[in-house]
Amino acid sequence: MLEEILDYYNVHQALERVERNKGSHGIDGMPAKSLREHLMNHWPSLRDQLTKGTYVPEPVRRVEIPKPNGGKRKLGIPTVTDRFLQQAIAQVLTKVYDPTFSDHSYGFRPNRRGHDAVRKAKSYMKEGYRWVIDMDLEKFFDKVNHDRLMRTLSERIKDKKVLRFIRRYLQAGVLEDGLVRPNTEGAPQGGPLSPLLSNIVLDELDKELERRGLRFVRYADDCNIYVRSRRAGIRVMNSITLFIEKKLKLKVNHEKSAVDRPWKRKFLGFSFTNHRKSPKIRIAKESIKRFKTRIRELTSRKKSIAMEDRLEKLNKYLVGWLGYYQLTDAPSILKEMDSWIRRRLRMIRWKEWKKVKTKGKMLRRFGVPRPKAWEWANSRKAYWRIAGSAILHKTLDDQYWASQGLKSLWKRYQTHRWT
């Protein structure tokens, strides 16, 4: 297997993948753009170390990013060299393991994505499975048992040098506050190998759920099981929790896990309507809340930047956001968001005009009669209130913002929604 990992085509593919993904630097400070030159100079010695089994990965760099629901998610960023090597290993292991993974597993797999999992969940609801067991694994990536994982890997990987490297990667340690802390459990998020290892660990859960004939979808450590009644949900919840904690040696977060109606929970940023015969996928309230928080940052009156630059940043976010959330079957919220965004921009424009004279002049330029223009120019109403007034709604209308280059969520949804 090591020869396959070190094959020219495989390592070249891994190099291109790491360069394309870019990403942050590790503890050595080397950026992804320097990786190719580094390998050209050091690949013979690096390959020799890997062949002899003497290569030791560097510790990962600790990075914390905010979670959507509060708190911090800890990431471990390997050096770009280690990311490259992990990617090369992951490509070969994916060929071995992915064909045997469950059809109900959607996370970090070729030709599968979160949208597929959400659509599958919707199909279960249409079949009458209108109760969900929403399982949340507590700090999953920090709790993976190394010995158990290595034992699982050794059942199919017979190359001891590959197994040794994977264990060294797991135990490379974390550089935090200037000190290297050893890893005794867990597979730090941040490297290309972690997602595959997580699927290998949780494949055992998938097989158990399949053996029981349960309807479920899993995306990484997010697992939803669909049943017909609350009573069945509680029974399955208790037995599966026992399996996860006793057999897999993982921890279920009892505060975040629940048996509930699917339309009262969120899954991968989405939720559902409660229509019995034809449930619809809708954007979860928490996702909308995060969206509005980000839009408020981009359209803050405190940030004095040119409208052209503001719209460029805003459009970039809107296009990326809709690229994911256009899966929704309930798009009316997009119209509301468009209207809200334009009102925030009108508020900024009104503030930009500053002086009474400028406000009056600009309103007249947009066709407002002189008396009305000077009346509103002298108004003492707050920015937000004036931004929602008929006078600004008529002058700085939808067509005006489209001419300025603002992207419309609703129009893009109608044009680009995937089928």
KOLLUM-229905 format. One record per residue (C-alpha): x, y, z; residue in one letter; residue number from 1. Coordinates in steps of 0.05 Angstrom, whole numbers, plus 5000, padded with zeros to 4 digits. Example, Ala and Ser with C-alpha at 12.3 -4.5 7.8 and 13.67 -1.06 7.14 Angstrom:
c1=5246	c2=4910	c3=5156	type=A	seq=1
c1=5273	c2=4979	c3=5143	type=S	seq=2
REM end
This chain:
c1=5000	c2=5000	c3=5000	type=M	seq=1
c1=5058	c2=5048	c3=5015	type=L	seq=2
c1=5081	c2=5041	c3=4943	type=E	seq=3
c1=5012	c2=5060	c3=4919	type=E	seq=4
c1=5012	c2=5120	c3=4965	type=I	seq=5
c1=5080	c2=5143	c3=4940	type=L	seq=6
c1=5062	c2=5131	c3=4867	type=D	seq=7
c1=5077	c2=5192	c3=4824	type=Y	seq=8
c1=5005	c2=5202	c3=4800	type=Y	seq=9
c1=4978	c2=5196	c3=4871	type=N	seq=10
c1=5027	c2=5245	c3=4903	type=V	seq=11
c1=5019	c2=5294	c3=4845	type=H	seq=12
c1=4943	c2=5292	c3=4855	type=Q	seq=13
c1=4952	c2=5303	c3=4930	type=A	seq=14
c1=4998	c2=5363	c3=4917	type=L	seq=15
c1=4947	c2=5395	c3=4870	type=E	seq=16
c1=4892	c2=5384	c3=4920	type=R	seq=17
c1=4930	c2=5417	c3=4977	type=V	seq=18
c1=4949	c2=5476	c3=4933	type=E	seq=19
c1=4877	c2=5484	c3=4910	type=R	seq=20
c1=4850	c2=5482	c3=4981	type=N	seq=21
c1=4903	c2=5531	c3=5005	type=K	seq=22
c1=4887	c2=5534	c3=5079	type=G	seq=23
c1=4926	c2=5560	c3=5138	type=S	seq=24
c1=4998	c2=5545	c3=5155	type=H	seq=25
c1=5022	c2=5495	c3=5208	type=G	seq=26
c1=5073	c2=5506	c3=5264	type=I	seq=27
c1=5129	c2=5516	c3=5213	type=D	seq=28
c1=5095	c2=5576	c3=5181	type=G	seq=29
c1=5101	c2=5548	c3=5110	type=M	seq=30
c1=5043	c2=5570	c3=5065	type=P	seq=31
c1=5011	c2=5523	c3=5015	type=A	seq=32
c1=5040	c2=5563	c3=4957	type=K	seq=33
c1=5110	c2=5543	c3=4979	type=S	seq=34
c1=5096	c2=5469	c3=4982	type=L	seq=35
c1=5113	c2=5452	c3=4909	type=R	seq=36
c1=5182	c2=5484	c3=4914	type=E	seq=37
c1=5194	c2=5451	c3=4981	type=H	seq=38
c1=5179	c2=5382	c3=4953	type=L	seq=39
c1=5223	c2=5394	c3=4892	type=M	seq=40
c1=5281	c2=5405	c3=4940	type=N	seq=41
c1=5265	c2=5354	c3=4993	type=H	seq=42
c1=5222	c2=5299	c3=4962	type=W	seq=43
c1=5279	c2=5247	c3=4955	type=P	seq=44
c1=5297	c2=5251	c3=5029	type=S	seq=45
c1=5223	c2=5254	c3=5049	type=L	seq=46
c1=5207	c2=5193	c3=5007	type=R	seq=47
c1=5266	c2=5156	c3=5037	type=D	seq=48
c1=5241	c2=5170	c3=5107	type=Q	seq=49
c1=5172	c2=5145	c3=5090	type=L	seq=50
c1=5200	c2=5082	c3=5057	type=T	seq=51
c1=5243	c2=5067	c3=5117	type=K	seq=52
c1=5186	c2=5084	c3=5165	type=G	seq=53
c1=5226	c2=5137	c3=5202	type=T	seq=54
c1=5184	c2=5198	c3=5183	type=Y	seq=55
c1=5153	c2=5233	c3=5244	type=V	seq=56
c1=5097	c2=5284	c3=5232	type=P	seq=57
c1=5101	c2=5352	c3=5264	type=E	seq=58
c1=5053	c2=5371	c3=5319	type=P	seq=59
c1=4990	c2=5407	c3=5296	type=V	seq=60
c1=4977	c2=5481	c3=5308	type=R	seq=61
c1=4916	c2=5494	c3=5353	type=R	seq=62
c1=4864	c2=5540	c3=5324	type=V	seq=63
c1=4796	c2=5556	c3=5354	type=E	seq=64
c1=4737	c2=5578	c3=5311	type=I	seq=65
c1=4668	c2=5599	c3=5337	type=P	seq=66
c1=4612	c2=5548	c3=5332	type=K	seq=67
c1=4545	c2=5571	c3=5303	type=P	seq=68
c1=4509	c2=5555	c3=5368	type=N	seq=69
c1=4562	c2=5586	c3=5413	type=G	seq=70
c1=4627	c2=5560	c3=5442	type=G	seq=71
c1=4691	c2=5543	c3=5405	type=K	seq=72
c1=4710	c2=5487	c3=5358	type=R	seq=73
c1=4782	c2=5465	c3=5365	type=K	seq=74
c1=4820	c2=5451	c3=5301	type=L	seq=75
c1=4889	c2=5422	c3=5293	type=G	seq=76
c1=4925	c2=5450	c3=5232	type=I	seq=77
c1=4981	c2=5405	c3=5206	type=P	seq=78
c1=5040	c2=5432	c3=5168	type=T	seq=79
c1=5028	c2=5435	c3=5093	type=V	seq=80
c1=5078	c2=5377	c3=5084	type=T	seq=81
c1=5038	c2=5334	c3=5132	type=D	seq=82
c1=4973	c2=5356	c3=5098	type=R	seq=83
c1=5003	c2=5333	c3=5032	type=F	seq=84
c1=5023	c2=5266	c3=5060	type=L	seq=85
c1=4955	c2=5257	c3=5095	type=Q	seq=86
c1=4920	c2=5274	c3=5029	type=Q	seq=87
c1=4962	c2=5222	c3=4992	type=A	seq=88
c1=4943	c2=5169	c3=5044	type=I	seq=89
c1=4870	c2=5190	c3=5045	type=A	seq=90
c1=4864	c2=5182	c3=4969	type=Q	seq=91
c1=4888	c2=5110	c3=4972	type=V	seq=92
c1=4847	c2=5092	c3=5035	type=L	seq=93
c1=4784	c2=5122	c3=5004	type=T	seq=94
c1=4789	c2=5072	c3=4947	type=K	seq=95
c1=4792	c2=5016	c3=4998	type=V	seq=96
c1=4739	c2=5038	c3=5047	type=Y	seq=97
c1=4689	c2=5082	c3=5011	type=D	seq=98
c1=4657	c2=5027	c3=4969	type=P	seq=99
c1=4639	c2=4990	c3=5033	type=T	seq=100
c1=4610	c2=5049	c3=5070	type=F	seq=101
c1=4535	c2=5053	c3=5082	type=S	seq=102
c1=4490	c2=5086	c3=5031	type=D	seq=103
c1=4462	c2=5126	c3=5090	type=H	seq=104
c1=4529	c2=5160	c3=5102	type=S	seq=105
c1=4537	c2=5226	c3=5065	type=Y	seq=106
c1=4594	c2=5265	c3=5097	type=G	seq=107
c1=4663	c2=5274	c3=5066	type=F	seq=108
c1=4651	c2=5223	c3=5011	type=R	seq=109
c1=4662	c2=5227	c3=4935	type=P	seq=110
c1=4600	c2=5249	c3=4896	type=N	seq=111
c1=4559	c2=5258	c3=4960	type=R	seq=112
c1=4540	c2=5321	c3=4997	type=R	seq=113
c1=4496	c2=5348	c3=5053	type=G	seq=114
c1=4439	c2=5363	c3=5005	type=H	seq=115
c1=4432	c2=5289	c3=4990	type=D	seq=116
c1=4424	c2=5274	c3=5064	type=A	seq=117
c1=4371	c2=5328	c3=5073	type=V	seq=118
c1=4332	c2=5302	c3=5013	type=R	seq=119
c1=4335	c2=5232	c3=5041	type=K	seq=120
c1=4309	c2=5256	c3=5108	type=A	seq=121
c1=4251	c2=5290	c3=5071	type=K	seq=122
c1=4234	c2=5224	c3=5036	type=S	seq=123
c1=4229	c2=5188	c3=5104	type=Y	seq=124
c1=4179	c2=5241	c3=5127	type=M	seq=125
c1=4137	c2=5230	c3=5065	type=K	seq=126
c1=4136	c2=5155	c3=5081	type=E	seq=127
c1=4106	c2=5171	c3=5149	type=G	seq=128
c1=4168	c2=5171	c3=5193	type=Y	seq=129
c1=4152	c2=5236	c3=5227	type=R	seq=130
c1=4192	c2=5230	c3=5291	type=W	seq=131
c1=4268	c2=5239	c3=5292	type=V	seq=132
c1=4322	c2=5216	c3=5340	type=I	seq=133
c1=4372	c2=5272	c3=5333	type=D	seq=134
c1=4438	c2=5243	c3=5359	type=M	seq=135
c1=4495	c2=5290	c3=5377	type=D	seq=136
c1=4563	c2=5260	c3=5394	type=L	seq=137
c1=4600	c2=5300	c3=5446	type=E	seq=138
c1=4668	c2=5326	c3=5421	type=K	seq=139
c1=4671	c2=5268	c3=5373	type=F	seq=140
c1=4738	c2=5285	c3=5340	type=F	seq=141
c1=4769	c2=5294	c3=5410	type=D	seq=142
c1=4743	c2=5227	c3=5436	type=K	seq=143
c1=4763	c2=5176	c3=5384	type=V	seq=144
c1=4798	c2=5117	c3=5418	type=N	seq=145
c1=4866	c2=5108	c3=5383	type=H	seq=146
c1=4875	c2=5034	c3=5400	type=D	seq=147
c1=4805	c2=5016	c3=5377	type=R	seq=148
c1=4814	c2=5055	c3=5312	type=L	seq=149
c1=4882	c2=5024	c3=5297	type=M	seq=150
c1=4853	c2=4955	c3=5310	type=R	seq=151
c1=4797	c2=4970	c3=5260	type=T	seq=152
c1=4846	c2=4995	c3=5208	type=L	seq=153
c1=4893	c2=4935	c3=5216	type=S	seq=154
c1=4836	c2=4889	c3=5194	type=E	seq=155
c1=4843	c2=4916	c3=5123	type=R	seq=156
c1=4909	c2=4952	c3=5120	type=I	seq=157
c1=4966	c2=4901	c3=5122	type=K	seq=158
c1=5023	c2=4950	c3=5109	type=D	seq=159
c1=5053	c2=4963	c3=5177	type=K	seq=160
c1=5090	c2=5025	c3=5154	type=K	seq=161
c1=5023	c2=5058	c3=5135	type=V	seq=162
c1=4992	c2=5038	c3=5201	type=L	seq=163
c1=5053	c2=5066	c3=5238	type=R	seq=164
c1=5047	c2=5132	c3=5202	type=F	seq=165
c1=4973	c2=5138	c3=5217	type=I	seq=166
c1=4986	c2=5125	c3=5291	type=R	seq=167
c1=5041	c2=5176	c3=5291	type=R	seq=168
c1=4994	c2=5226	c3=5259	type=Y	seq=169
c1=4942	c2=5212	c3=5313	type=L	seq=170
c1=4994	c2=5221	c3=5368	type=Q	seq=171
c1=5034	c2=5278	c3=5337	type=A	seq=172
c1=5012	c2=5325	c3=5392	type=G	seq=173
c1=4984	c2=5396	c3=5393	type=V	seq=174
c1=5024	c2=5460	c3=5399	type=L	seq=175
c1=4985	c2=5507	c3=5444	type=E	seq=176
c1=5010	c2=5567	c3=5482	type=D	seq=177
c1=5081	c2=5551	c3=5463	type=G	seq=178
c1=5078	c2=5480	c3=5491	type=L	seq=179
c1=5068	c2=5413	c3=5455	type=V	seq=180
c1=5014	c2=5372	c3=5488	type=R	seq=181
c1=5013	c2=5298	c3=5471	type=P	seq=182
c1=4951	c2=5266	c3=5441	type=N	seq=183
c1=4925	c2=5204	c3=5476	type=T	seq=184
c1=4857	c2=5204	c3=5442	type=E	seq=185
c1=4821	c2=5239	c3=5385	type=G	seq=186
c1=4835	c2=5255	c3=5312	type=A	seq=187
c1=4845	c2=5331	c3=5307	type=P	seq=188
c1=4801	c2=5366	c3=5257	type=Q	seq=189
c1=4840	c2=5404	c3=5205	type=G	seq=190
c1=4877	c2=5350	c3=5166	type=G	seq=191
c1=4853	c2=5313	c3=5103	type=P	seq=192
c1=4855	c2=5245	c3=5139	type=L	seq=193
c1=4809	c2=5262	c3=5198	type=S	seq=194
c1=4743	c2=5260	c3=5158	type=P	seq=195
c1=4759	c2=5192	c3=5129	type=L	seq=196
c1=4779	c2=5164	c3=5197	type=L	seq=197
c1=4715	c2=5191	c3=5227	type=S	seq=198
c1=4674	c2=5154	c3=5174	type=N	seq=199
c1=4714	c2=5090	c3=5188	type=I	seq=200
c1=4698	c2=5096	c3=5263	type=V	seq=201
c1=4625	c2=5111	c3=5252	type=L	seq=202
c1=4615	c2=5059	c3=5197	type=D	seq=203
c1=4605	c2=5010	c3=5254	type=E	seq=204
c1=4546	c2=5052	c3=5278	type=L	seq=205
c1=4518	c2=5053	c3=5207	type=D	seq=206
c1=4522	c2=4978	c3=5202	type=K	seq=207
c1=4486	c2=4969	c3=5269	type=E	seq=208
c1=4430	c2=5016	c3=5248	type=L	seq=209
c1=4423	c2=4979	c3=5181	type=E	seq=210
c1=4422	c2=4912	c3=5218	type=R	seq=211
c1=4363	c2=4937	c3=5259	type=R	seq=212
c1=4327	c2=4960	c3=5195	type=G	seq=213
c1=4324	c2=5033	c3=5217	type=L	seq=214
c1=4316	c2=5092	c3=5170	type=R	seq=215
c1=4372	c2=5142	c3=5182	type=F	seq=216
c1=4419	c2=5193	c3=5151	type=V	seq=217
c1=4488	c2=5209	c3=5177	type=R	seq=218
c1=4534	c2=5266	c3=5158	type=Y	seq=219
c1=4600	c2=5260	c3=5197	type=A	seq=220
c1=4579	c2=5260	c3=5270	type=D	seq=221
c1=4508	c2=5287	c3=5255	type=D	seq=222
c1=4461	c2=5227	c3=5256	type=C	seq=223
c1=4385	c2=5230	c3=5249	type=N	seq=224
c1=4343	c2=5167	c3=5256	type=I	seq=225
c1=4270	c2=5170	c3=5233	type=Y	seq=226
c1=4214	c2=5129	c3=5266	type=V	seq=227
c1=4138	c2=5130	c3=5267	type=R	seq=228
c1=4124	c2=5146	c3=5340	type=S	seq=229
c1=4154	c2=5181	c3=5400	type=R	seq=230
c1=4152	c2=5116	c3=5439	type=R	seq=231
c1=4194	c2=5081	c3=5386	type=A	seq=232
c1=4241	c2=5140	c3=5385	type=G	seq=233
c1=4254	c2=5137	c3=5460	type=I	seq=234
c1=4267	c2=5062	c3=5456	type=R	seq=235
c1=4315	c2=5069	c3=5397	type=V	seq=236
c1=4349	c2=5129	c3=5429	type=M	seq=237
c1=4364	c2=5090	c3=5493	type=N	seq=238
c1=4390	c2=5028	c3=5458	type=S	seq=239
c1=4433	c2=5065	c3=5407	type=I	seq=240
c1=4462	c2=5109	c3=5462	type=T	seq=241
c1=4483	c2=5046	c3=5498	type=L	seq=242
c1=4515	c2=5019	c3=5435	type=F	seq=243
c1=4554	c2=5083	c3=5421	type=I	seq=244
c1=4579	c2=5091	c3=5492	type=E	seq=245
c1=4594	c2=5018	c3=5509	type=K	seq=246
c1=4615	c2=4990	c3=5442	type=K	seq=247
c1=4645	c2=5049	c3=5405	type=L	seq=248
c1=4673	c2=5082	c3=5468	type=K	seq=249
c1=4644	c2=5150	c3=5447	type=L	seq=250
c1=4602	c2=5199	c3=5486	type=K	seq=251
c1=4531	c2=5221	c3=5468	type=V	seq=252
c1=4514	c2=5293	c3=5485	type=N	seq=253
c1=4449	c2=5283	c3=5523	type=H	seq=254
c1=4433	c2=5357	c3=5526	type=E	seq=255
c1=4435	c2=5366	c3=5450	type=K	seq=256
c1=4406	c2=5298	c3=5431	type=S	seq=257
c1=4330	c2=5290	c3=5431	type=A	seq=258
c1=4270	c2=5253	c3=5405	type=V	seq=259
c1=4227	c2=5306	c3=5371	type=D	seq=260
c1=4189	c2=5326	c3=5309	type=R	seq=261
c1=4235	c2=5339	c3=5249	type=P	seq=262
c1=4206	c2=5409	c3=5238	type=W	seq=263
c1=4227	c2=5427	c3=5309	type=K	seq=264
c1=4299	c2=5407	c3=5297	type=R	seq=265
c1=4353	c2=5429	c3=5248	type=K	seq=266
c1=4396	c2=5384	c3=5205	type=F	seq=267
c1=4456	c2=5412	c3=5166	type=L	seq=268
c1=4426	c2=5482	c3=5169	type=G	seq=269
c1=4357	c2=5461	c3=5145	type=F	seq=270
c1=4291	c2=5441	c3=5176	type=S	seq=271
c1=4223	c2=5419	c3=5148	type=F	seq=272
c1=4151	c2=5440	c3=5145	type=T	seq=273
c1=4101	c2=5395	c3=5180	type=N	seq=274
c1=4057	c2=5380	c3=5119	type=H	seq=275
c1=4039	c2=5307	c3=5124	type=R	seq=276
c1=4035	c2=5287	c3=5050	type=K	seq=277
c1=4085	c2=5336	c3=5021	type=S	seq=278
c1=4135	c2=5363	c3=5073	type=P	seq=279
c1=4181	c2=5418	c3=5047	type=K	seq=280
c1=4254	c2=5433	c3=5062	type=I	seq=281
c1=4261	c2=5501	c3=5094	type=R	seq=282
c1=4320	c2=5541	c3=5120	type=I	seq=283
c1=4328	c2=5532	c3=5195	type=A	seq=284
c1=4314	c2=5591	c3=5239	type=K	seq=285
c1=4385	c2=5587	c3=5268	type=E	seq=286
c1=4414	c2=5592	c3=5197	type=S	seq=287
c1=4372	c2=5654	c3=5183	type=I	seq=288
c1=4395	c2=5684	c3=5248	type=K	seq=289
c1=4469	c2=5673	c3=5230	type=R	seq=290
c1=4456	c2=5701	c3=5161	type=F	seq=291
c1=4427	c2=5765	c3=5189	type=K	seq=292
c1=4484	c2=5773	c3=5238	type=T	seq=293
c1=4534	c2=5770	c3=5180	type=R	seq=294
c1=4493	c2=5818	c3=5138	type=I	seq=295
c1=4491	c2=5868	c3=5196	type=R	seq=296
c1=4567	c2=5865	c3=5198	type=E	seq=297
c1=4572	c2=5877	c3=5123	type=L	seq=298
c1=4521	c2=5934	c3=5124	type=T	seq=299
c1=4542	c2=5968	c3=5188	type=S	seq=300
c1=4537	c2=6044	c3=5185	type=R	seq=301
c1=4599	c2=6046	c3=5229	type=K	seq=302
c1=4641	c2=6019	c3=5172	type=K	seq=303
c1=4656	c2=6077	c3=5126	type=S	seq=304
c1=4673	c2=6044	c3=5060	type=I	seq=305
c1=4653	c2=6059	c3=4989	type=A	seq=306
c1=4586	c2=6030	c3=4969	type=M	seq=307
c1=4619	c2=5995	c3=4910	type=E	seq=308
c1=4667	c2=5958	c3=4956	type=D	seq=309
c1=4611	c2=5943	c3=5005	type=R	seq=310
c1=4568	c2=5913	c3=4951	type=L	seq=311
c1=4626	c2=5871	c3=4926	type=E	seq=312
c1=4636	c2=5839	c3=4994	type=K	seq=313
c1=4561	c2=5832	c3=5004	type=L	seq=314
c1=4551	c2=5798	c3=4937	type=N	seq=315
c1=4607	c2=5749	c3=4950	type=K	seq=316
c1=4574	c2=5727	c3=5014	type=Y	seq=317
c1=4503	c2=5725	c3=4985	type=L	seq=318
c1=4524	c2=5682	c3=4925	type=V	seq=319
c1=4562	c2=5633	c3=4969	type=G	seq=320
c1=4506	c2=5629	c3=5021	type=W	seq=321
c1=4452	c2=5617	c3=4969	type=L	seq=322
c1=4496	c2=5565	c3=4934	type=G	seq=323
c1=4482	c2=5521	c3=4995	type=Y	seq=324
c1=4413	c2=5543	c3=5018	type=Y	seq=325
c1=4380	c2=5544	c3=4950	type=Q	seq=326
c1=4360	c2=5472	c3=4966	type=L	seq=327
c1=4300	c2=5502	c3=5004	type=T	seq=328
c1=4229	c2=5487	c3=4980	type=D	seq=329
c1=4203	c2=5548	c3=5017	type=A	seq=330
c1=4237	c2=5607	c3=4983	type=P	seq=331
c1=4190	c2=5662	c3=5005	type=S	seq=332
c1=4240	c2=5678	c3=5061	type=I	seq=333
c1=4289	c2=5699	c3=5006	type=L	seq=334
c1=4243	c2=5755	c3=4984	type=K	seq=335
c1=4239	c2=5779	c3=5056	type=E	seq=336
c1=4315	c2=5777	c3=5062	type=M	seq=337
c1=4323	c2=5816	c3=4997	type=D	seq=338
c1=4276	c2=5870	c3=5022	type=S	seq=339
c1=4312	c2=5874	c3=5089	type=W	seq=340
c1=4381	c2=5879	c3=5057	type=I	seq=341
c1=4358	c2=5936	c3=5011	type=R	seq=342
c1=4329	c2=5973	c3=5070	type=R	seq=343
c1=4396	c2=5968	c3=5106	type=R	seq=344
c1=4431	c2=5995	c3=5044	type=L	seq=345
c1=4381	c2=6053	c3=5039	type=R	seq=346
c1=4398	c2=6069	c3=5111	type=M	seq=347
c1=4472	c2=6072	c3=5093	type=I	seq=348
c1=4459	c2=6115	c3=5031	type=R	seq=349
c1=4417	c2=6164	c3=5072	type=W	seq=350
c1=4473	c2=6171	c3=5121	type=K	seq=351
c1=4524	c2=6182	c3=5065	type=E	seq=352
c1=4485	c2=6242	c3=5041	type=W	seq=353
c1=4495	c2=6273	c3=5110	type=K	seq=354
c1=4476	c2=6347	c3=5101	type=K	seq=355
c1=4405	c2=6371	c3=5091	type=V	seq=356
c1=4425	c2=6405	c3=5027	type=K	seq=357
c1=4454	c2=6341	c3=4998	type=T	seq=358
c1=4393	c2=6300	c3=5018	type=K	seq=359
c1=4346	c2=6349	c3=4985	type=G	seq=360
c1=4388	c2=6353	c3=4923	type=K	seq=361
c1=4393	c2=6277	c3=4916	type=M	seq=362
c1=4318	c2=6266	c3=4927	type=L	seq=363
c1=4302	c2=6318	c3=4874	type=R	seq=364
c1=4350	c2=6283	c3=4827	type=R	seq=365
c1=4309	c2=6219	c3=4836	type=F	seq=366
c1=4246	c2=6256	c3=4817	type=G	seq=367
c1=4217	c2=6277	c3=4884	type=V	seq=368
c1=4180	c2=6344	c3=4880	type=P	seq=369
c1=4219	c2=6401	c3=4912	type=R	seq=370
c1=4172	c2=6413	c3=4972	type=P	seq=371
c1=4171	c2=6339	c3=4989	type=K	seq=372
c1=4245	c2=6332	c3=4979	type=A	seq=373
c1=4261	c2=6389	c3=5028	type=W	seq=374
c1=4210	c2=6362	c3=5078	type=E	seq=375
c1=4244	c2=6295	c3=5081	type=W	seq=376
c1=4313	c2=6325	c3=5079	type=A	seq=377
c1=4297	c2=6363	c3=5143	type=N	seq=378
c1=4266	c2=6302	c3=5177	type=S	seq=379
c1=4293	c2=6284	c3=5245	type=R	seq=380
c1=4270	c2=6212	c3=5241	type=K	seq=381
c1=4321	c2=6157	c3=5254	type=A	seq=382
c1=4360	c2=6126	c3=5196	type=Y	seq=383
c1=4325	c2=6058	c3=5200	type=W	seq=384
c1=4256	c2=6090	c3=5200	type=R	seq=385
c1=4271	c2=6134	c3=5140	type=I	seq=386
c1=4302	c2=6075	c3=5104	type=A	seq=387
c1=4233	c2=6041	c3=5109	type=G	seq=388
c1=4194	c2=6103	c3=5087	type=S	seq=389
c1=4155	c2=6106	c3=5022	type=A	seq=390
c1=4198	c2=6163	c3=4997	type=I	seq=391
c1=4264	c2=6124	c3=4999	type=L	seq=392
c1=4230	c2=6059	c3=4979	type=H	seq=393
c1=4206	c2=6094	c3=4916	type=K	seq=394
c1=4271	c2=6131	c3=4899	type=T	seq=395
c1=4322	c2=6078	c3=4919	type=L	seq=396
c1=4280	c2=6020	c3=4893	type=D	seq=397
c1=4296	c2=5950	c3=4872	type=D	seq=398
c1=4317	c2=5973	c3=4802	type=Q	seq=399
c1=4365	c2=6024	c3=4832	type=Y	seq=400
c1=4402	c2=5972	c3=4873	type=W	seq=401
c1=4403	c2=5923	c3=4815	type=A	seq=402
c1=4436	c2=5979	c3=4773	type=S	seq=403
c1=4488	c2=5987	c3=4829	type=Q	seq=404
c1=4505	c2=5913	c3=4822	type=G	seq=405
c1=4469	c2=5883	c3=4883	type=L	seq=406
c1=4453	c2=5809	c3=4874	type=K	seq=407
c1=4382	c2=5787	c3=4890	type=S	seq=408
c1=4374	c2=5722	c3=4929	type=L	seq=409
c1=4304	c2=5711	c3=4901	type=W	seq=410
c1=4324	c2=5723	c3=4828	type=K	seq=411
c1=4385	c2=5679	c3=4834	type=R	seq=412
c1=4343	c2=5624	c3=4866	type=Y	seq=413
c1=4295	c2=5626	c3=4808	type=Q	seq=414
c1=4351	c2=5624	c3=4757	type=T	seq=415
c1=4402	c2=5577	c3=4788	type=H	seq=416
c1=4365	c2=5529	c3=4834	type=R	seq=417
c1=4389	c2=5458	c3=4825	type=W	seq=418
c1=4339	c2=5405	c3=4804	type=T	seq=419
REM end
